[in-house]
Amino acid sequence: MPSLMNIPATKFLLGLCLAFSICSIAQNTSDNSLSYPADKLDNHKILLSAVNATELGTLLEKSGPFTIFAPSDAAFAKFSNNKINELINAKDKSALKSLLTYHIVAGQLTASRILRAMSRGNGTASFTTVQGKKLQAHLDGYDIVLTDPVGNTARITTADLNMENNGVVHEIDSVILPAQM
C-alpha cells in the first residue's frame, strides 16, 4: 500500500511530539524553521506551516515513539482557514501549540493497538494527549473515530503510516480540539 507520507515527512511529524514536550528549550534556539519539499507533504502543508509558526522546528527529529493524528489540509480547511491562519499569525502561539499537541499521544498506537484498547473498553478507548487532555476512540462501521471533549469527531482516513523511532501517524479528516476555539 503506497504511503501518503514519506520518511522525511514522517520524521517531521514524529519530532513534533518532542518539540511540544520540551518547548522551553525551543525558545532558546536561533534557527526554528523547517524546510521540506512541498511534494513530500502534499496533504499536510498547513500542519507544517503551523509547526513552523510555533518555532519548534529544530527539535523535530530527536524523539519517539509517539502517535500523531495528523489533520490533512482538507481537515484544516473544514476547521476554518481563517481560524488556523489567525493562530499561525498570532503573536502568542500558545493556542496553536495547544491545538497541535492535542493531536499527539505518547507511545506507538497502531490501529491494531487502538482496536485492542477499544475491545478491552467495551467499544471505546481513552488516550491522554501530550497536551494533557483526553481523546476518545470508538468504531463507526469499520472506521476508527476520535472524539474530542467538545464533541467534534475525526475519522482515521489513513492508518499506520510508520515513522522512524517506532512512531506512527494516522491521517484524520477533521481537526480535533482540546476545548472550544
N, C-alpha and C positions, 0 to 999 in steps of 0.2 A: 504494500500500500504506500503510494508516494506521500511524503510528508509535506505539509504546507509550510513548514518551517525547517530551516537547515541548521547546521551546527552553530554558526555564528549567532543566529537569531535565538536559538535556544540557550546558548551560553549567556546571552544578554538577559534573557528572562530569568534564568537561574540566579544570576548575580543580583537581580533586582531585590531578592529577599534579603541578602546580606546588606545591601545598601540601606534598606529601610531599618533594619535592626540595629545598625550602628551609625545612624545618620549624624551623630555629633562629630564623628571623625571626618565625615564628608565636608563639613563646614570649614575645615582647615585645609582642604586641598585646593590647588590652584587651577587644575585642568579637569573640569567636570563634564565635558561634552562627550557624547558617544557618536561615532561615525561608522555606520553600517550602510552598505549599498542598498538602495531602495528596493531592488528586486529581491533581496534577501528577507525582507519584512513586508511582503505585499499586503497582507491582511492586518498588519499591526503598526502602521506608520503613526497613528495617533498615540498609541501606547508608548512608542519610542519617544515621540515628542514630549509626552507627559513626563516620562522618566528623565529625559534631558533637562526639563524645566525644574526638576527638583534638585538639580546639581549633585546627583549621587552617582553619576556615571563611572567615576574612577574606581568604585568598589564592586562593580557588577560581575567580575569574573573570579571571585575569591571564596565562594561558599557553596553549601549544599549539604544534604539534599533538601529540596523544597518542592512543593507543588504550586504551580501558578495557574489560576483560572484566568486566562488571557482574553479580554474582550477584543473582538475583531473591530476593524474600522467601522463596519456596518453597525456593530453594537454601540459604539460611541456616538455615531450619527443618530441612532434611535434614542439614546440617552439625551442628547442635546448638544449639537455642535457649538452653540453659543455658550452653554454652561462649561463644557470642557475647555473651550478657548479662554473663558474668564478664569478658570482655575489655573491653566497653564501660564497665563499672563499676569496673574495676581502677584503682588509684591510678597505677600505672606503665602508660602507654599504648604502650610500645614494641612489645609483641607485637601489639597491634591495628594499629599503624602498619605493621608488617612484613607482616601479613596483607593489609591494604588495598593497599599499594604493590606487592605481588606480582601484583595484578590489572591493573597499568598497564604499558604498553610505550610508549616514546618513538616518535613518528612516527605517520603515518597509515596504519594497516594495514587497508585494506578487505578484505572477504572475497576479492575477486579477487587482491589482492596476497598474501594468505596462501596462496591456492591456487597462485599462480605460484611462491612460495618453496618450497612442497611439491613442485611439479613439478621444480624445479631440484635439490631434495634427495632425489630418488628416493622421493617419497611422504611425507617428513617435513620439518619445518622447525623450527628452534630460534630462540626470541626471548629476548632479555635484558630482564627486567622492570626497572622503576625501582628496585625493591628490590635488584636486583643478581644475582638467580638466574635460571636458565634455565627456559623453559617450552617444551614440545614440542607440535607440532601435527601431526595426521595425519587422513586421511579414514577414516570408517567409513560405508560406503554413500555417501550424499550429504551427510553431516554432517561438519563440521569439529569434531574432538575435540581438546581440550587435555589434556595430561598433566603433572602436577607431579612433582617429584623423589621424592615418597613413593609415586607410582603412582596417585594419585587422578585421575579423569578428569572433564571437564566438556564438554558439548556446547554449541555456539553455537546457541541457540534462535531468536534474532532478530539478524540481522546488519545491519551498516552503518547504524546509527542515527546520522545525520550530526549533528555539533555545529558550533558556530561555531568559528572559528580553525582550521578544517580538521581537527578531531578526529573520531574515530569511536568509537562504543560498540557492543559486541556483548553482548547479554544471554546469560548462561550459566546452565545448570541445576544447577550444583554449585559449592561453594566450593573453590578450588584452594589448596594450601598450599605455602609455601616449605620447610617442614620439618614433622616430626611435631608435632602440637599436642595 
